[in-house]
Amino acid sequence: MNALTLPDIAAQASRQALPLEWVGMCGIALPVVFDGQRLSARADAGVSLNDGEARGIHMSRLYLALEMLEQENLTPALLRHVLQRFLDSHKGLSNAAYLRIHADLLLKRPALISPLAGWKSYPITVEARFENAVFHVELKIEVSYSSTCPCSAALSRQLIQQQFIDDFANKPLQHADILAWLGSSKGIVATPHSQRSSAQLRLRLDDYLDDLPLIAAINDAEAALGTAVQTAVKRADEQAFALANGQNLMFCEDAARRLNLALKRSSGIKAFQLRVVHAESLHAHDAVAESRWNWEAA
C-alpha cells in the first residue's frame, strides 16, 4: 500500500484574499524561568498574515518555538529570539510577531517588625512585539496595597475631639485619666475606613535592556505607596502597619501621583500608563484614578 501525503489545508489559497493583523493561539500552558524561579504561565502567540492569498499560518511552528522559554531565563534577548523564530518559520507570510506571557511572580517579603516573612503573588504580563524589524517589550504588573481615606480620618478625629469635650468638660485634667481614656473604646469612638487597593501598571521598556525590571518596578511602586499588603505578621507588625496607614493617608488621586513620580525615576522605563483602584469600604463602588507619561511619543 502506498503511503499517502498528509493534506496541508493551510497551504491552500484563501477564497477571500484578505490580510489579517493577528493570527495565533491564546492560553498556551508552559513553564517559564524568571530570576531563577520557575513560573507556571499562559502564553498568547501569534503573527500577522500579510499574504492575503494564504489560507492560514502554521500554528504548530509557533507552539514548538515556545520550547525555548522552558530553560533560559526570561530576558528581552530571549523574547526577541523567540519572535524571530516565529517570523523565520513564516517567511513570505508574516512581517510581525507577537508574544504575551501571563504568570504570577512570587516574591518573599519580610514583616515590618518581626523576623517573619511570607510569599506574595504579583500578577504579571510580559508582552513582546517584533514588527518590521522593530522590537518592543511591555510589562503589566498588579501591586496590592492598603489605603486609608483622608476625609474619613479627619471626620473620625473630629468625633474623638467631641467625645473628649463631652467627657472632660469642666473637669480638672489628670494625666492618668487622659491616658486611660485614650486607651479605651470610650475615647476612640471612631476609626477611619481603609480599603484594599490595587495599582495596575503598564510599562513600556527602553530598547536593548539586558533584563526585565519586574522586581525593581514592584519595589519602586511599593516604596512610593508606603502600605503594601503584608504576609505573615505578629501583633507588633500589625501595629506598625496601622501606624503606617495612619501616617500615610491617601485618596486614589494621591496614589496615582505618587506612582507617576516614582516610575519616572525608575530606570529602563520610557513610558507608562497606570490605574489605581481603591475598593471602597464606605461605598459599593470603587474610587479610580489613571495617569500616563510619554505614552503617545514612545
Legacy VTK file of the C-alpha trace (Angstrom):
# vtk DataFile Version 3.0
C-alpha trace
ASCII
DATASET POLYDATA
POINTS 298 float
0.000 0.000 0.000
1.479 3.353 -0.982
1.945 5.973 1.702
-0.261 8.988 1.227
0.949 12.547 1.665
-0.833 14.205 4.552
-3.001 17.092 3.366
-1.873 20.653 4.210
-5.083 22.685 4.119
-3.356 25.807 5.441
-1.174 25.897 2.317
-4.192 26.203 0.065
-5.183 29.562 -1.348
-7.781 31.588 0.520
-11.153 32.008 -1.135
-11.175 35.627 0.013
-7.815 37.362 -0.427
-7.503 39.459 2.709
-4.512 40.066 5.038
-5.034 39.639 8.797
-3.358 41.607 11.578
-3.053 38.760 14.116
-3.447 35.007 13.906
-2.317 32.561 16.556
-3.154 30.840 19.832
-4.136 32.083 23.290
-3.806 30.434 26.687
-0.941 28.047 25.897
0.248 26.403 29.127
4.013 26.388 29.614
6.683 26.960 32.264
8.954 29.997 32.088
12.004 30.910 34.148
12.460 34.356 35.678
15.175 35.330 38.145
15.850 31.650 38.792
12.173 30.992 39.604
10.157 28.551 37.504
6.712 30.015 36.865
3.547 28.378 35.614
2.471 30.594 32.727
-0.005 31.022 29.892
1.156 32.345 26.556
-0.577 34.056 23.654
1.466 33.583 20.478
0.704 34.954 17.044
1.895 36.501 13.807
0.392 38.733 11.167
-0.864 37.150 7.959
0.261 39.659 5.366
-0.180 37.326 2.428
-3.884 37.668 1.861
-3.811 34.793 -0.638
-2.678 32.305 2.027
-5.381 30.254 3.750
-3.673 30.307 7.160
-0.489 30.194 9.226
1.425 27.231 10.679
0.365 27.327 14.337
2.378 24.254 15.281
5.564 26.132 14.375
4.701 28.855 16.870
3.933 26.269 19.526
7.249 24.481 19.047
9.195 27.754 19.150
7.891 28.361 22.677
10.036 25.472 23.938
12.911 27.968 24.053
11.242 29.606 27.080
11.406 26.492 29.242
15.113 26.504 30.115
16.548 30.006 29.665
15.925 32.975 31.953
13.258 35.271 30.559
15.031 38.307 29.091
14.418 40.755 26.238
17.044 38.905 24.188
15.238 35.576 24.626
11.890 37.140 23.712
13.402 38.615 20.576
14.905 35.250 19.672
11.527 33.523 20.008
9.787 36.141 17.885
12.489 35.920 15.239
11.851 32.195 15.081
8.135 32.908 14.617
8.989 35.064 11.605
11.630 32.714 10.179
9.069 29.914 10.175
6.582 32.120 8.312
8.735 33.709 5.621
6.621 35.178 2.883
3.543 35.109 5.090
4.209 37.421 8.040
6.141 40.562 8.925
5.057 40.890 12.561
5.236 38.527 15.534
3.641 38.797 18.959
4.015 37.074 22.318
2.253 37.649 25.638
3.185 35.703 28.764
0.831 35.760 31.761
2.079 34.473 35.123
2.146 35.110 38.870
5.519 36.189 40.210
6.168 35.064 43.794
8.355 37.283 45.964
9.214 36.612 49.605
8.543 39.700 51.693
9.689 40.384 55.283
7.337 41.540 58.028
7.604 45.150 59.193
8.991 44.442 62.688
9.227 40.736 63.494
11.588 38.249 61.782
8.666 36.618 59.943
8.400 36.539 56.156
5.945 35.219 53.596
5.264 34.925 49.893
3.305 37.490 47.893
1.890 36.855 44.442
2.101 39.556 41.775
0.122 39.036 38.538
2.380 39.968 35.618
2.209 40.042 31.839
5.240 40.299 29.575
4.283 41.427 26.092
6.755 41.462 23.191
6.262 42.593 19.599
8.605 42.332 16.605
7.239 44.230 13.621
9.078 45.444 10.515
12.402 44.782 12.276
11.395 46.926 15.299
11.301 45.178 18.700
9.253 46.368 21.700
8.648 44.978 25.195
5.941 45.980 27.673
5.263 44.838 31.226
1.946 44.734 33.051
2.117 44.415 36.837
-0.501 44.499 39.587
0.514 45.623 43.080
-1.814 45.403 46.102
-1.717 47.910 48.942
-3.827 49.428 51.709
-5.231 52.954 51.542
-6.817 54.979 54.334
-9.229 57.758 53.351
-8.037 61.234 54.459
-11.614 62.536 54.666
-12.696 59.654 56.886
-9.647 60.193 59.092
-10.493 63.878 59.574
-14.121 63.089 60.416
-13.010 60.440 62.911
-10.631 62.869 64.617
-13.465 65.395 64.959
-15.692 62.813 66.647
-12.874 61.929 69.038
-12.434 65.623 69.858
-16.143 65.947 70.549
-16.080 62.902 72.821
-13.124 64.401 74.702
-15.123 67.597 75.250
-18.127 65.630 76.467
-16.069 63.526 78.878
-13.731 66.209 80.294
-15.692 69.445 80.105
-15.374 71.414 83.358
-13.180 68.696 84.880
-9.581 69.008 86.019
-7.313 67.227 83.520
-5.248 64.467 85.055
-2.545 62.757 83.015
-3.539 59.255 84.145
-7.192 59.858 83.305
-6.409 61.101 79.812
-4.038 58.207 79.192
-6.686 55.700 80.253
-9.286 57.497 78.116
-7.074 57.323 75.029
-6.621 53.590 75.536
-10.303 52.831 75.924
-13.031 52.190 73.391
-14.950 55.024 75.030
-12.293 57.521 73.950
-11.611 56.331 70.426
-15.215 56.402 69.303
-14.490 56.435 65.543
-11.900 54.985 63.203
-11.218 55.948 59.564
-12.090 53.452 56.878
-9.371 51.717 54.868
-9.576 49.565 51.793
-7.505 47.002 49.961
-6.359 48.739 46.805
-4.520 47.833 43.633
-2.147 49.568 41.261
-2.210 48.286 37.693
0.954 49.303 35.858
1.650 49.101 32.142
5.294 49.858 31.421
6.946 50.307 28.024
10.635 49.457 28.312
13.716 51.066 26.890
15.205 49.279 23.899
18.042 46.801 24.367
17.649 46.182 28.091
19.535 43.116 29.280
16.918 42.161 31.900
13.243 42.681 32.589
12.906 45.175 35.501
9.908 43.436 37.048
11.184 43.254 40.626
12.641 46.772 40.518
9.329 48.205 39.283
7.402 46.371 42.019
9.818 47.606 44.681
9.613 51.197 43.413
5.807 51.099 43.360
5.509 49.649 46.865
8.009 52.162 48.245
6.031 55.031 46.709
2.729 53.784 48.107
4.115 53.017 51.561
1.497 50.498 52.695
1.919 47.332 50.630
-0.214 44.456 51.902
1.579 42.115 54.290
2.067 38.354 54.544
2.946 36.671 57.876
2.615 39.091 60.791
2.722 39.255 64.569
0.898 41.847 66.637
3.910 44.164 66.510
3.790 44.043 62.698
0.041 44.693 62.667
0.557 47.694 64.932
3.325 49.005 62.684
1.026 48.583 59.694
-1.723 50.538 61.479
0.811 53.295 62.178
1.921 53.328 58.534
-1.688 53.670 57.374
-2.389 56.442 59.867
0.628 58.425 58.688
0.034 57.648 55.026
-3.492 58.869 54.274
-4.282 58.954 50.571
-7.045 59.333 48.062
-6.761 57.436 44.791
-5.524 60.699 43.239
-2.648 60.805 45.737
-1.673 57.211 44.945
-1.701 57.856 41.192
0.523 60.921 41.563
2.979 59.089 43.818
3.297 56.254 41.327
3.694 58.646 38.417
6.640 60.386 40.066
8.241 57.113 41.192
8.008 55.428 37.783
9.503 58.457 36.049
12.591 57.930 38.217
12.734 54.170 37.575
15.446 53.065 35.186
14.598 51.200 31.995
11.072 52.646 31.604
10.455 55.011 28.688
6.661 55.312 29.001
3.847 54.083 31.207
0.149 54.000 31.891
-1.166 53.355 35.385
-4.529 52.821 37.025
-5.209 52.710 40.754
-8.372 51.210 42.208
-9.464 51.782 45.798
-12.123 49.186 46.609
-14.250 51.375 48.824
-15.393 50.091 52.217
-17.804 53.026 52.568
-19.418 52.719 49.128
-20.430 49.818 46.918
-18.407 51.346 44.072
-14.664 51.852 43.603
-12.595 55.027 43.502
-10.314 55.039 40.447
-7.562 57.283 39.060
-5.428 56.939 35.937
-2.215 58.566 34.762
0.214 58.195 31.900
3.596 59.527 30.878
5.233 59.749 27.445
2.820 57.097 26.120
1.902 58.646 22.794
5.516 59.561 21.994
7.057 56.176 22.851
LINES 1 299
298 0 1 2 3 4 5 6 7 8 9 10 11 12 13 14 15 16 17 18 19 20 21 22 23 24 25 26 27 28 29 30 31 32 33 34 35 36 37 38 39 40 41 42 43 44 45 46 47 48 49 50 51 52 53 54 55 56 57 58 59 60 61 62 63 64 65 66 67 68 69 70 71 72 73 74 75 76 77 78 79 80 81 82 83 84 85 86 87 88 89 90 91 92 93 94 95 96 97 98 99 100 101 102 103 104 105 106 107 108 109 110 111 112 113 114 115 116 117 118 119 120 121 122 123 124 125 126 127 128 129 130 131 132 133 134 135 136 137 138 139 140 141 142 143 144 145 146 147 148 149 150 151 152 153 154 155 156 157 158 159 160 161 162 163 164 165 166 167 168 169 170 171 172 173 174 175 176 177 178 179 180 181 182 183 184 185 186 187 188 189 190 191 192 193 194 195 196 197 198 199 200 201 202 203 204 205 206 207 208 209 210 211 212 213 214 215 216 217 218 219 220 221 222 223 224 225 226 227 228 229 230 231 232 233 234 235 236 237 238 239 240 241 242 243 244 245 246 247 248 249 250 251 252 253 254 255 256 257 258 259 260 261 262 263 264 265 266 267 268 269 270 271 272 273 274 275 276 277 278 279 280 281 282 283 284 285 286 287 288 289 290 291 292 293 294 295 296 297
